[in-house]
Amino acid sequence: MDFVSNESAAAPLICSAKGCREAALWVLAWNNPKLHTPERRKTWLACEEHREYLSRFLGVRGFLKDVVPLAEWRSASGG
C-alpha cells in the first residue's frame, strides 16, 4: 500500500499487513533497488502489532529505509 499524501487528515489509515484492519500508527519507507531510484520511497503503513513484522519482512530483503510515526510523516509531508 502506498501512502497517499492528499488523503484527508480525518481519513482512517489502515495497517498494510494482510487481513489487518487496525489503525496505522507507523510508516515504513522502503524501496527496491532493482526497481527504484535511490531517492524513491514507497510506503507501507503499520499498526503497533505489525510494525516489527513488516519491518523485518522489508529489512531481510534490504528494502527498508526508515520507520517513522505516522503523525511525524504527515507533518513532514504537509498532510
C-alpha positions, 0 to 999 in steps of 0.5 A: 500500500502506498501512502497517499499524501492528499488523503484527508487528515480525518481519513482512517489509515489502515495497517498494510499487513494482510487481513489487518484492519487496525489503525496505522500508527507507523510508516515504513519507507522502503524501496527496491533497488532493482526497481527504484531510484535511490531517492524513491520511497514507497510506503507501507503503513503499520499498526503497533502489532505489525510494525516489527513484522513488516519491518523485518519482512522489508529489512531481510530483503534490504528494502527498508529505509526508515520507520517513522510515526505516522503523525511525524510523516504527515507533518513532514509531508504537509498532510 
